[in-house]
Structures are given as C-alpha cells and as structure tokens.
C-alpha cells in the first residue's frame, strides 16, 4: 500500500512539473542574439597610403597607413549603419556573417548623430527590423560587437536611462545602457527582446572610470538615414547637416513664473496654439524654473522633431506639442565631443618596422597583429559539417603568423625598455657622482 502511494505521489509531482514546464514562456534572448549576430558586420575603413591602389591621385608623403576597425549593423538589404566617419573616397571593406568579404561605399552621413549609412552589393547579412518604440527604463537590451570572421560577441543588460545628454556635447539624446563593450563596439546594434533595433552604440565610458556605461543613438536617427537614402538622387553622398530648430516664441521670467511674452506669427508655437500670457510649467515632462531650462531641450533636437510644453492658461494646465521649425545651419560636431567618453573602435596603423599596431584613441598600444591586405580574402567560416583539414591548416597558419609578429614586437619592446632603463640608471649614477663632488666642495669650503 505504501509503495502504491509513493508511486502515485511521484506521478502526480512529475505531471505538475511537466505542466509547469509547458506553461513557462520560452526565453526570447537566444533568438534575439541569433538575429543580431546575423546582422552584425565588421567595418574596415582605409585611409592614407592604403588608398593609393584605389585612388589615382598621388598620396601625400605624410599620409599615414591606417585602417579603422569597428562594427556595423544591417538595417536593410545591402544597407549597413555604422558609427565611424569616412570620406566619399575612403576604401571600405566589410567582413560579413560567415566570413565572406565585400566592398562598401559611403551613402549618407548624419552630422547630428555621427552615424553613417554604407551601401554594399552583398546580401549575406540579414537586416534587423527597426523597433517601433524605444524600450522603457529597466527593460532588457542586447548588443553584439564584430571582429573579422569570429562570431560577434553578445552582451545583455538593461536600459539605465533615456534622453541622456552629455555636458559640452552636441549629440542627440542618447540611450544609456549597462552593456559590455569591446574595442570594436562603435556602430554595434542594440536590440530589444524581440530582436528589433532600438539604437546604435557610438560611445562608452573609459575603462579607467570603472562605470561601464554604453551610449547608443536611438533608432529614430537610423530611420533618418534611410529616408535620406530613399530621397537621394544619383550616386553621390548625402550629408544631413545640423540645423538649429525654431520654436517661434519669446519667454520672459516673472519672479518664479516662466511666461510666453510673444509668439512669432505663423511660427511653430502659434501653429501649436501657444499664446502670450501662457505660463510654461514643464518642457518634455521636466519641470522648469528658468527660461534657460525651458529652451535647453531644443539644443538636442532638429527641425521636424517635437517638443511638449506643459502650460497653464487661466488656471488650467494643459499639454501643447510643438513641431519644431527649420533654422539656420550650425557648426556640427558629432560624437567626438562626447565629454569623458571614448569611441570603442580600433585604429590600426603600421610602424617603421612594418608591423600593424592597434590603438584605441590616444591610448597605448593594446595589440599588435597582421590584418589581411585589402584584397585578401579571409577563409570562410566552417561549413555545418565541420572545417576541412585544408581550412584548419589555413586558419592555424594565419594564427601562427600573427603570434610570431606579436612575439617579435614584444621582444623588441622589451629590448627597448631595457635600453631605456640602462640609460636612466647611467643618468642617475652621473647625478649621484655630481652631487658627491658638490658635497666635497662645500665641505672643503667650510674647512677654510
């Protein structure tokens, strides 16, 4: 009887566990990661002497041989968004999912966000859908950074803040996320749990700060790039210039009250229904105490964007949404002015010995390697059935070549360091000898 009861309880518990497993929702992040990896590409932009083969004009003698390596994300068939600026004559090479390579051309530059749209004939990258709305604070997000034929590294985190603005910078409001970044994260896509693109990483906190925040341009600026590409005529490059938006009203401060003094006839404020005498309580949901706070958000917007004012008229509060008008062109400074931040992309240059040295911004050398030449094809990724012996041998040979160069350069750096140390020790000894001679002279003078 006891045995029968135990078996019955065991079956009951197993049945409840099975029903619980069936009811548990599937984890959406593996599917989002697969979409993201399939859309992420490595972007290499050659400048200086590397352009000699593609540019009929002679290169300047002082032009460095360098290449920028960062990430890009496919947003439409043949359209790649990245965060590295390039010229219309720059040579741009993509490493696509699976290891294949393709050339790309610059199509649109957005001076407002610092993003660029590249055009390629390849169809190996799968476009990401654009999210219809930005995730809320606390919502989960994911990013992936590319590096050559290796699968992009994926990192998951949350949105820590939206509409983040950096002092002294002219970038648009950013998404601030606690996502890990690598040396090539500039241009990396940020997706929500459905795999929809919500932003593109343009900057991150420096490692020394130990904060670890990543900053992404919202997807609305990607949509701006695509609209400019659709309106493009010919095969040139479209540049979206930064312009100062217009509200069309003048504010005055009366004690602690911010009041509309006048509105411009036919301007955005008048079209939205604002009137002289309206008291402005908040701008885009933020309570204000000065005229400066009321108009500050316009510095981070462009003509066509909206601004919501919370006003009080005849004792009744209401929200008024103003569609900003167009203004004059202003000097643009994209994400280079993100104060205290770094752009996670690798700058690779060749030293006097012919070695390729990878740097990040003004930081010291981080890695030395021999990247493929512009026309060199990297081995394709192994097929589903596994790599062949020849493919494995080719990959091993490339790895050995790179390790050999690393060892040689490290040995040279070690020898240079030893030489510098010897020079410093000789200098110290010379100073000690000079100090001892001076001490003897002083003692001799005292003896007289």
C-alpha positions as CSV (number, residue, x, y, z in Angstrom):
1,X,0.0,0.0,0.0
2,X,2.9,2.4,0.9
3,X,4.6,1.6,-2.4
4,X,1.5,2.3,-4.4
5,X,1.0,5.6,-2.6
6,X,4.6,6.6,-3.3
7,X,4.3,5.8,-6.9
8,X,1.1,7.8,-7.1
9,X,2.7,10.9,-5.5
10,X,5.7,10.6,-7.8
11,X,3.5,10.5,-10.9
12,X,1.5,13.5,-9.5
13,X,4.6,15.6,-8.9
14,X,6.0,14.7,-12.4
15,X,2.8,15.7,-14.0
16,X,2.8,19.0,-12.2
17,X,6.4,19.7,-13.2
18,X,5.6,18.8,-16.8
19,X,2.7,21.2,-16.9
20,X,4.8,23.9,-15.3
21,X,7.5,23.5,-18.0
22,X,4.8,23.7,-20.7
23,X,3.4,26.9,-19.1
24,X,6.8,28.6,-18.7
25,X,7.4,31.1,-21.5
26,X,10.4,30.5,-23.8
27,X,13.5,32.6,-23.3
28,X,13.4,35.2,-26.2
29,X,17.1,36.2,-25.9
30,X,18.7,33.3,-27.8
31,X,16.5,34.2,-30.8
32,X,17.3,37.9,-30.5
33,X,21.0,37.0,-30.3
34,X,20.8,34.9,-33.4
35,X,19.2,37.8,-35.3
36,X,21.7,40.3,-34.0
37,X,24.7,38.1,-35.0
38,X,23.3,37.6,-38.4
39,X,23.0,41.3,-39.0
40,X,26.4,42.4,-37.5
41,X,29.4,43.0,-39.7
42,X,33.0,44.2,-39.3
43,X,33.7,47.5,-40.9
44,X,37.2,48.4,-42.0
45,X,37.9,51.9,-43.4
46,X,41.3,52.5,-45.0
47,X,42.9,56.0,-45.1
48,X,46.2,57.4,-46.1
49,X,48.6,55.2,-48.0
50,X,46.1,52.3,-48.1
51,X,44.1,54.3,-50.6
52,X,46.9,54.5,-53.2
53,X,45.7,51.4,-55.0
54,X,42.1,52.7,-55.3
55,X,42.9,56.4,-55.7
56,X,44.5,57.7,-58.9
57,X,45.8,60.8,-57.2
58,X,49.2,60.5,-55.5
59,X,49.1,60.2,-51.8
60,X,50.6,62.8,-49.6
61,X,54.0,61.8,-48.3
62,X,52.9,62.4,-44.7
63,X,49.7,60.4,-45.1
64,X,49.7,57.5,-42.6
65,X,48.9,54.0,-43.5
66,X,46.0,53.3,-41.2
67,X,42.6,51.5,-41.0
68,X,39.7,52.0,-38.6
69,X,38.0,48.8,-37.4
70,X,34.5,48.9,-35.9
71,X,31.1,47.3,-36.1
72,X,28.1,47.8,-38.4
73,X,24.6,46.5,-38.4
74,X,22.4,45.6,-41.4
75,X,19.2,47.6,-41.4
76,X,18.0,46.9,-45.0
77,X,19.2,44.6,-47.7
78,X,22.6,46.0,-48.8
79,X,22.4,48.9,-46.2
80,X,24.8,49.0,-43.3
81,X,24.8,51.5,-40.5
82,X,28.0,52.3,-38.6
83,X,29.4,55.0,-36.3
84,X,32.8,55.6,-38.0
85,X,33.1,58.6,-40.2
86,X,34.5,58.0,-43.7
87,X,35.1,60.1,-46.8
88,X,33.5,59.5,-50.2
89,X,36.9,58.3,-51.5
90,X,37.6,56.0,-48.5
91,X,38.1,52.3,-49.2
92,X,35.6,50.4,-47.0
93,X,35.7,46.7,-46.6
94,X,33.1,44.5,-44.8
95,X,33.5,41.1,-43.2
96,X,30.1,39.6,-43.3
97,X,28.5,36.9,-41.2
98,X,30.1,33.6,-42.3
99,X,33.5,35.2,-43.1
100,X,32.9,36.5,-46.6
101,X,34.0,39.9,-47.5
102,X,32.6,42.7,-49.7
103,X,33.3,46.3,-50.6
104,X,31.0,49.1,-49.5
105,X,30.5,52.7,-50.4
106,X,29.5,55.7,-48.2
107,X,25.9,56.7,-49.0
108,X,24.7,59.0,-46.2
109,X,26.4,60.9,-43.3
110,X,24.4,62.3,-40.4
111,X,26.3,65.1,-38.7
112,X,23.6,65.2,-36.0
113,X,24.1,61.7,-34.6
114,X,27.6,60.8,-36.0
115,X,26.1,57.8,-37.9
116,X,26.9,56.8,-41.5
117,X,25.0,54.6,-43.9
118,X,27.0,52.3,-46.2
119,X,25.8,50.6,-49.4
120,X,27.0,47.2,-50.5
121,X,26.0,44.7,-53.2
122,X,26.3,41.8,-50.8
123,X,23.2,40.1,-49.4
124,X,24.9,37.9,-46.8
125,X,23.9,40.0,-43.8
126,X,20.2,39.6,-42.7
127,X,18.5,43.0,-42.0
128,X,17.3,43.7,-38.5
129,X,13.7,45.0,-38.1
130,X,13.5,48.5,-36.6
131,X,11.7,48.7,-33.3
132,X,8.5,50.8,-33.4
133,X,9.2,52.3,-29.9
134,X,12.2,52.7,-27.6
135,X,12.4,50.3,-24.6
136,X,11.4,51.7,-21.2
137,X,14.0,52.3,-18.4
138,X,14.8,48.9,-16.9
139,X,13.9,47.0,-20.0
140,X,16.3,44.4,-21.2
141,X,18.6,45.0,-24.3
142,X,21.4,43.2,-26.1
143,X,24.3,44.2,-28.2
144,X,26.9,42.4,-30.3
145,X,30.4,43.6,-31.4
146,X,32.1,42.2,-34.6
147,X,35.7,41.2,-35.2
148,X,36.5,39.6,-38.5
149,X,35.5,36.0,-39.1
150,X,34.8,35.4,-35.5
151,X,31.2,35.3,-34.3
152,X,30.2,38.7,-32.8
153,X,30.4,38.9,-29.0
154,X,27.0,39.3,-27.4
155,X,26.3,41.2,-24.2
156,X,22.9,41.6,-22.4
157,X,21.9,44.4,-20.0
158,X,19.2,46.9,-19.3
159,X,18.3,50.5,-20.3
160,X,19.5,52.7,-17.4
161,X,18.3,55.9,-18.8
162,X,16.8,57.6,-21.9
163,X,17.2,61.1,-23.3
164,X,20.7,61.2,-21.7
165,X,22.7,64.4,-22.5
166,X,26.4,65.0,-22.0
167,X,27.6,68.4,-20.9
168,X,29.5,70.2,-23.6
169,X,28.5,67.7,-26.3
170,X,26.2,68.3,-29.3
171,X,25.0,64.8,-29.7
172,X,21.2,64.0,-29.7
173,X,19.7,62.5,-26.5
174,X,21.1,59.0,-26.0
175,X,20.1,55.7,-24.5
176,X,22.4,54.8,-21.6
177,X,22.8,51.1,-21.1
178,X,24.8,48.8,-18.8
179,X,26.2,46.8,-21.8
180,X,29.7,45.5,-22.1
181,X,31.7,47.0,-25.0
182,X,34.8,45.8,-26.8
183,X,37.4,47.6,-28.9
184,X,35.1,47.4,-31.9
185,X,31.7,48.3,-30.4
186,X,31.3,51.6,-32.3
187,X,28.4,51.0,-34.7
188,X,27.2,47.9,-32.9
189,X,23.4,47.5,-32.8
190,X,21.3,47.4,-29.7
191,X,18.2,45.3,-29.8
192,X,15.2,44.6,-27.6
193,X,14.0,41.1,-26.6
194,X,12.1,40.8,-29.9
195,X,15.3,41.4,-31.9
196,X,14.2,44.8,-33.0
197,X,16.9,47.5,-33.4
198,X,16.5,50.3,-30.8
199,X,19.8,52.0,-31.2
200,X,23.4,52.1,-32.3
201,X,26.4,52.4,-29.9
202,X,28.5,55.4,-30.5
203,X,30.4,55.8,-27.2
204,X,31.3,54.2,-23.9
205,X,32.8,55.1,-20.6
206,X,36.6,54.7,-20.5
207,X,37.9,51.6,-18.6
208,X,39.6,53.9,-16.1
209,X,36.2,55.3,-15.0
210,X,35.0,51.8,-13.9
211,X,31.4,52.8,-14.7
212,X,30.9,50.7,-17.8
213,X,28.1,52.6,-19.4
214,X,27.4,52.3,-23.1
215,X,25.7,55.1,-25.0
216,X,23.5,54.5,-28.1
217,X,21.9,56.8,-30.6
218,X,18.2,56.0,-30.8
219,X,16.8,54.2,-33.8
220,X,14.9,57.3,-35.0
221,X,18.3,58.5,-36.4
222,X,18.7,55.3,-38.3
223,X,15.3,56.0,-39.9
224,X,16.5,59.5,-40.7
225,X,19.4,57.9,-42.6
226,X,17.2,55.6,-44.6
227,X,14.8,58.4,-45.5
228,X,17.7,60.4,-46.8
229,X,18.9,57.4,-48.8
230,X,15.4,57.0,-50.3
231,X,15.4,60.6,-51.4
232,X,18.9,60.5,-52.8
233,X,19.3,61.3,-56.5
234,X,22.4,59.9,-58.2
235,X,25.3,58.0,-56.8
236,X,26.8,60.7,-54.5
237,X,27.0,61.1,-50.8
238,X,24.2,62.8,-48.8
239,X,25.2,64.8,-45.8
240,X,22.5,65.6,-43.2
241,X,23.6,68.9,-41.8
242,X,23.0,70.0,-38.2
243,X,20.4,72.9,-38.1
244,X,19.2,74.9,-35.2
245,X,15.4,74.3,-34.7
246,X,13.0,77.1,-34.1
247,X,10.1,77.2,-31.6
248,X,8.8,80.6,-32.6
249,X,8.2,82.2,-29.2
250,X,9.9,84.5,-26.7
251,X,9.8,83.7,-23.0
252,X,10.1,86.0,-20.0
253,X,10.6,85.3,-16.3
254,X,8.3,87.0,-13.8
255,X,9.6,86.1,-10.3
256,X,9.4,82.2,-10.5
257,X,6.9,82.1,-13.3
258,X,8.1,81.5,-16.9
259,X,5.6,83.3,-19.2
260,X,5.2,83.4,-23.0
261,X,5.9,87.1,-23.9
262,X,5.1,86.8,-27.6
263,X,4.8,84.3,-30.4
264,X,6.1,84.7,-34.0
265,X,3.2,85.0,-36.5
266,X,2.9,81.8,-38.5
267,X,5.6,80.1,-36.4
268,X,5.6,76.6,-34.8
269,X,4.4,77.9,-31.4
270,X,1.5,79.8,-32.9
271,X,0.5,76.8,-35.0
272,X,0.5,74.6,-31.9
273,X,-1.8,77.0,-30.1
274,X,0.5,78.8,-27.7
275,X,-0.5,82.4,-26.8
276,X,1.1,85.3,-25.0
277,X,0.5,85.1,-21.3
278,X,0.7,81.3,-21.1
279,X,2.8,80.1,-18.2
280,X,5.2,77.3,-19.0
281,X,5.4,74.7,-16.3
282,X,7.5,71.9,-17.9
283,X,9.3,71.0,-21.1
284,X,9.2,67.4,-22.3
285,X,8.0,66.3,-18.9
286,X,10.7,68.1,-16.9
287,X,9.6,70.9,-14.5
288,X,11.4,74.1,-15.2
289,X,12.5,77.1,-13.1
290,X,14.2,79.3,-15.7
291,X,13.9,80.4,-19.3
292,X,17.2,78.5,-20.0
293,X,15.7,75.2,-18.7
294,X,12.6,75.8,-20.9
295,X,14.6,76.1,-24.1
296,X,17.5,73.8,-23.3
297,X,15.9,70.6,-24.9
298,X,15.8,72.4,-28.3
299,X,19.6,72.3,-28.4
300,X,19.4,68.5,-28.8
301,X,16.7,68.4,-31.4
302,X,16.4,69.0,-35.1
303,X,13.7,70.7,-37.3
304,X,10.7,68.3,-37.6
305,X,11.2,66.9,-34.0
306,X,8.5,67.6,-31.4
307,X,8.7,69.4,-28.1
308,X,5.9,69.2,-25.5
309,X,5.3,72.1,-23.2
310,X,3.2,71.8,-20.1
311,X,1.4,75.2,-19.8
312,X,-1.1,76.8,-17.5
313,X,-3.7,79.1,-19.1
314,X,-6.4,80.8,-17.0
315,X,-5.6,78.4,-14.1
316,X,-6.0,75.3,-16.2
317,X,-2.9,73.1,-17.0
318,X,-2.6,71.5,-20.5
319,X,0.0,69.9,-22.8
320,X,0.9,71.6,-26.1
321,X,3.0,69.7,-28.6
322,X,5.1,71.9,-30.9
323,X,6.6,70.6,-34.2
324,X,10.0,72.5,-34.4
325,X,10.6,74.5,-37.5
326,X,13.7,74.7,-39.6
327,X,16.5,77.1,-38.8
328,X,20.0,78.1,-39.9
329,X,22.8,75.6,-40.4
330,X,25.2,75.5,-37.4
331,X,28.7,74.2,-37.0
332,X,28.4,70.5,-36.4
333,X,30.5,68.4,-34.0
334,X,29.3,64.8,-33.9
335,X,30.2,62.3,-31.2
336,X,33.8,63.4,-31.0
337,X,32.7,65.9,-28.3
338,X,31.2,63.3,-26.0
339,X,33.0,64.6,-22.9
340,X,34.7,62.0,-20.9
341,X,33.7,59.2,-23.3
342,X,35.6,57.0,-25.7
343,X,34.6,55.8,-29.1
344,X,35.1,52.0,-29.0
345,X,36.8,51.4,-32.3
346,X,40.3,50.3,-33.2
347,X,42.7,52.5,-35.1
348,X,45.3,50.3,-36.8
349,X,48.5,51.8,-38.2
350,X,51.8,50.5,-39.5
351,X,55.1,51.4,-37.7
352,X,58.5,51.8,-39.1
353,X,59.3,48.1,-38.9
354,X,56.2,47.3,-41.0
355,X,54.2,45.9,-38.0
356,X,50.5,46.7,-37.6
357,X,49.8,48.3,-34.3
358,X,46.2,48.6,-32.9
359,X,45.4,51.6,-30.8
360,X,42.2,52.9,-29.2
361,X,42.1,56.7,-29.4
362,X,45.2,58.1,-27.7
363,X,45.7,55.1,-25.5
364,X,48.8,53.0,-25.6
365,X,49.3,50.0,-27.9
366,X,46.9,47.3,-27.0
367,X,47.5,44.6,-29.6
368,X,49.9,44.0,-32.5
369,X,48.8,41.8,-35.4
370,X,49.0,41.5,-39.2
371,X,45.5,42.0,-40.6
372,X,44.7,40.9,-44.1
373,X,45.6,43.1,-47.0
374,X,42.6,45.0,-48.6
375,X,42.3,42.4,-51.4
376,X,43.0,39.4,-49.3
377,X,40.1,37.1,-48.7
378,X,39.8,35.6,-45.2
379,X,38.9,31.9,-45.0
380,X,35.2,31.3,-44.9
381,X,33.6,30.1,-41.7
382,X,33.5,26.3,-41.4
383,X,30.5,24.6,-43.0
384,X,27.8,22.8,-41.0
385,X,29.7,19.5,-41.3
386,X,32.9,21.0,-39.8
387,X,36.1,22.5,-41.3
388,X,38.2,20.6,-43.7
389,X,41.8,19.8,-43.0
390,X,42.9,22.5,-45.5
391,X,40.7,25.1,-43.9
392,X,42.0,24.2,-40.4
393,X,45.6,24.4,-41.7
394,X,45.0,27.8,-43.3
395,X,43.5,29.2,-40.1
396,X,46.4,27.8,-38.0
397,X,49.0,29.3,-40.4
398,X,47.3,32.7,-40.1
399,X,47.2,32.4,-36.3
400,X,50.9,31.3,-36.1
401,X,51.9,34.3,-38.3
402,X,50.1,36.7,-36.1
403,X,51.5,35.2,-32.9
404,X,55.0,35.3,-34.4
405,X,54.7,39.0,-35.2
406,X,53.3,39.6,-31.6
407,X,56.3,37.8,-30.1
408,X,58.8,39.7,-32.3
409,X,57.4,43.1,-31.5
410,X,57.1,42.3,-27.8
411,X,60.8,41.2,-27.8
412,X,61.7,44.5,-29.5
413,X,59.7,46.4,-26.9
414,X,61.4,44.5,-24.1
415,X,64.8,45.3,-25.6
416,X,63.9,49.0,-25.9
417,X,62.7,49.1,-22.4
418,X,65.9,47.5,-21.1
419,X,67.9,50.1,-23.1
420,X,65.9,53.0,-21.6
421,X,66.3,51.6,-18.1
422,X,70.1,51.3,-18.7
423,X,70.2,54.9,-19.9
424,X,68.2,56.0,-16.8
425,X,70.5,54.1,-14.5
426,X,73.6,55.8,-16.1
427,X,71.9,59.2,-15.7
428,X,71.1,58.5,-12.0
429,X,74.7,57.4,-11.4
430,X,76.0,60.5,-13.1
431,X,73.8,62.7,-11.0
432,X,75.0,60.9,-7.8
433,X,78.6,61.4,-8.8
434,X,78.0,65.1,-9.4
435,X,76.2,65.5,-6.1
436,X,79.0,63.8,-4.2
437,X,81.6,66.2,-5.9
438,X,79.5,69.2,-4.9
439,X,79.2,67.9,-1.3
440,X,83.0,67.6,-1.1
441,X,83.4,71.1,-2.5
442,X,81.0,72.5,0.2
443,X,82.8,70.7,3.0
444,X,86.2,71.9,1.7
445,X,84.9,75.5,1.7
446,X,83.7,75.2,5.3
447,X,87.1,73.8,6.3
448,X,88.8,77.0,5.1
